Amino acid sequence: MKEKIICGLSIFFLADKALIPTEANIPGGYSISIEPVSVFDYRDKDAFREALWDAISEGNPTVENPLDSEVIRDANGFPRFKNPIELKYSGLSSWEELEQKSIYASVCSYPSGYIVECFGRAADGSWGEDIVLSSRIAIEEGIDAVLDTLLAHLETRVDLPRAT
């Protein structure tokens, strides 16, 4: 039997901070980023642990479909807000700039553990479709193993702009 997900979330790693928006499910079958958004220094392991644990504990609420006037659809028909909440907290002006100046990771929590993935870069500098980190972490290893996996991966990335 397939294990039911407890929580799926996105993490956006920038040069000097990370963002974890609340990922909400919508009746249309997709998820969207909503408030609250955790903004923290991912190099501070305690702050990272707290933000990740809070997001997982909160889970994925279900909200109404956004109004058509608030979304645009990509080539595959997936909706995205015209004014994504991530831009407000990243300080960047466009989704394209967010993709070029951040590393995107996802963490899915299941009763048996976590799946952690990070994506590489496409030729244009945006997030690519290639998964460059895919790790399964047993629940017994705990949330610190998730943090250690992500932080070790970030150390290998040369495409993350450094804080100035």
N, C-alpha and C positions, 0 to 999 in steps of 0.2 A: 504494500500500500504506500502511496506517495505521501510524504510527510507534509503537513500543512505549515506554511510560513507563519511565523509570529510577527515579523516586521522586516520590511525591506526599506533601505534608505540609501541616500546618495551623500557623498562627501566631496566637496570641492576644495582642493588644496591649492592655495595661492602662495606667493612668496613669503608673506608674513602672518598668515592666518588661514583658518579653514572654516568652511560653512557646512552646517548640517541642517537643511530645511526639513520641516515636517513633510513627509510624503503621504499624501492623502489619496485614497482610492475614489474614483468617480464612477457613477453608473455606466458610463460609456466604455468601461473596461480598462481604462488607463489609470495612471497615477499622475498627480500634479504636486508641485511644491507650494506649500502654504506656510503661514505663520504658525507657530513661532519658528524662528531660525536661530540656531546656536552659532555664535561666532566666537572663536577661541584660538589661542596660540597652540597649534598642534605639537610644537616642540616641548610644551609643558605637559608631561604625561598625565598629571592629575587632572588638568583642565580637559584634556582629550578624553580621558576615561569618563569623566563626569558627563560631558556632552554626548558621548556615544551611548552610555548607559541610559541617560535621560531619553534619548531618541528611541532606543529600543524599547524601553519601558512604556513610553507613550504609544508606541505601535503606529499603525496606519489607520487613521480615522477615515470614515466614508463621508464625503461631502457631495453636494449637488454638482452637476455638470456646470462648468463656467459658462457664462453667456457667450454666444457666438461673437459678439462685439469685442470680447476680451482676449480671444485666441486667434492664432494663425495655425495653419496645418503645414507640416513638412511634406516632402514628396511622397512619403508613405501614408499620409493621412493622420499622423499622430499630432495631437494638439499641443500647443505651447503658448503660454501667455505672451501677449504683445509686450507687456512690461514684466518680465520674470522677476520674482521676488529676490532671486540670487543677485541681480544687478544692484539692488538697493544696498545689500550688505557687502558686496564685493567692492563697491566704489567704481565699478567699470561701466562703460556706456552702452555696450551691446553684448548680445549673446556670443557673437563671433570673437569679441575681445576676451570674454570669459573663457571660452574654449582654448584660445591661444595662450592665456596667462594662468591656466590652472591645470591640475591633474585631476581627472575624474575617477572616483572609486565608488564601488557599491558594496554594501554589507547586508547580507540577508541572514536573519536569525531564525533558527528552527529549534524544535525541542531537543534535537540531538547535537546541535552545534551551529556553526557559522560558515557561510561561504563568503569569501572576500575576493573581489576582483578589481583590477585596475586596467585601464585602457591606454593603449599607445597613441601615437600621433599619425594622422593622415598626412599626405604630401603637402597640403595647404596649411599645416600647423594646427588644425582643429583636432578634436578627439577622434581617433581612428576606431575602426571596428575590431581591431586586433586586441585580444585580451592578453596583456603582458604579465599579469599576475592573476593566478587563480589558485586559491588555497581553501581547503576544507579544514576547519578547526573544531575539534570535539568540544562539547559543552564542558567537559571536565577540565579542559585547559583554560577556560575562562576568558573574560573580556580582555585581560592583559595580553593574551596570545594574539588576539585580533589587533591590538595596538602595536605590538612588537612586529607583527607581519607587515602592517602598513608602513610603519616608520622605517623598517629595514628596506622595504621596497623604495620608499622615497629617497633613501640615501643613494640608490643606484641610478636615479633619474637625473639626466643632464638637461632635461627640457623643462625643469621647474625653475622659473625665474627666482633669483635670490633676493632676499630682503635687502634694501639699501639703507 
